[in-house]
Amino acid sequence: MSELLNKSETRYIEGVRALSLLNISKESILCLGYPDGGTQRYLENISEDVAMLLKQFNPERIYVHCIEGGHIDHDMTSFVVRTTSNKLGYRNVYEWAEYNYPLQPLGTKNVR
């Protein structure tokens, strides 16, 4: 890449690459465009977007970051998705730990 990318473009490219490892195509990825850092300023907007997406796609399962104090954007996203899902009656919401916590390394069952 010859151009200097901003942080959000870099994160998007990283996400596309990571999801491609799970055979999720770039065309299947939806980016809402909120800034990297400071999502707490957009909670109402994010909640509206999440509600719209849940209604549009009606997913069987929802996977979200675990609230663990590791990254404010991850924690805020988890909070909004879980709260909005609950309000709309979605109960199949699953969390996962993002960080390699020494007492519960990646792959640990029944993460607390």
N, C-alpha and C positions, 0 to 999 in steps of 0.2 A: 504494500500500500504506500503509494508515494505521498498522499496527503496526510497531514497531521489530523488525527481523529479526536473529537471531543470525548469526554468520559462516557456519555450515554451511547454514542456510536460504538465505542470499544466494548461496553457491556453487552450491547445487542449482538455484536459479532461473536463475543464469547458465548453468549447464550445459544445462538444458532449452532455454533460448533459443538457445544456440550449436548444439546438436544439431538443433533445428528447422530451421536453415539447410541441413542435410543431409537434410531430410525424415525425420528420426527422431522419432517421436511420443513424447510424455511417457510413454505407457503402455508403451513399449518400453525405457524407461530403468530400470535397477536400481541403486539406491543402497544400499551396504552399511552406511552410517551411522557410519563411523569419523570421529573428529574432524579438523578442519582444523588441521594442525600436530601433530607428535608421533606419526606413524604407526609410527615405529621401535619404539614400545612394544607394538605389536600384530602384529608380523610373523607369529607362529605362527597367530594367529586369522585374519589376512588370507589366509595361505597355505591354511588349511583352507577358507575361503570360496571362494577362487579355484579350488581343486581341485574342490569341489562344483559350482561353476558350469560348469567345463570338462566334467565328467562329464555334467551335466544337458543342456547345450546342444551339446556336441561341435562347436565352431566349426571352419570350414575355415581361417580366418585370425584372428590375434589382433594387435591394434595396441596399442602401449604407449609410454609416454614414453621418451625416450632418457635414459640416465644421464649427466648432464652437470654436476652440481653447481649447478644453477640453483634448485632447490626440493627440500628434503629429502623432502616427501611424494611428489613425482613420482619422485624417485630410488628411494625405498623401494618404491613401487608397482611400478616397472619391475623392480627386483630380484626381488621376490616373484613377479610374474607370469612372468618369464622362468625363474626357478628351478623354480617349480611346473610350468609348461608342459613344461620339459625332463624333469622327473621322470616326467611322465605321457605322454611321447612326442610332444608337440606340437612340430612343427618350423617351422610357418609363423607365426612371431612376428616382427612388424615394428616397428621403432622409428622415431620421428620426433623431430626437434629442436623444442623448444618455444619457444626464444627467438631473437630476431633477432640473430644473431651476425654482426658486420660482415664477417668474412672468409668467411663462408658464409651469405649472406642466404637467407631463406625461398625455397624453390623450387630451391635448389642440388641438383644430382644428385650422388650418391655422397658424401653427407655423411660426414665423418670425425670 
